[in-house]
């Protein structure tokens, strides 16, 4: 017990340095493996949703294909589904999963 109380503090600090170094390395590794790719993917999705135009063919998160016929405000689009011209549904832009620009082949 007295050995622990009278232990050399210099060796205690030196033994903590590798542990702190490993924590920093693992933190950096987790940043580059998880946070950064997710942030890039979110930026790509935000850019796609900002570029939605009238006439674009879209795939919704529920799996429906449709054509954007109107964009009344920044968060909402009106999508026409199928060949029935009476099936027009307002939905949030965040419900769009993929966008194909009009005229793009």
TAQUIUR-V994129 format. One record per pair of residues at least 12 apart in sequence whose C-alpha atoms are under 7 Angstrom apart, sorted by the first residue. I is the first residue (numbers start at 1). J is the second residue. D is the distance in whole Angstrom. If there is no record, write none. Layout:
i = (I/I)
j = (J/J)
d = (D/D)
This chain:
i = (49/54/54/54/54/55/55/55/55/56/56/56/56/56/57/57/57/57/58/58/58/58/59/59/59/59/60/60/60/61/61/61/65/66/66/66/66/67/67/67/68/75/75/76/76/76/76/77/77/77/77/78/78)
j = (93/68/69/70/71/67/68/69/102/68/99/100/101/102/99/100/101/102/96/98/99/100/96/97/98/99/95/96/97/95/96/97/81/79/80/81/82/79/80/81/80/92/93/90/91/92/93/90/91/92/93/90/91)
d = (7/5/5/6/7/6/5/6/6/6/7/6/5/5/6/5/7/7/7/6/5/6/6/6/5/7/6/4/5/5/6/5/7/6/5/4/7/5/5/7/6/6/6/7/6/5/6/6/6/6/6/4/6)
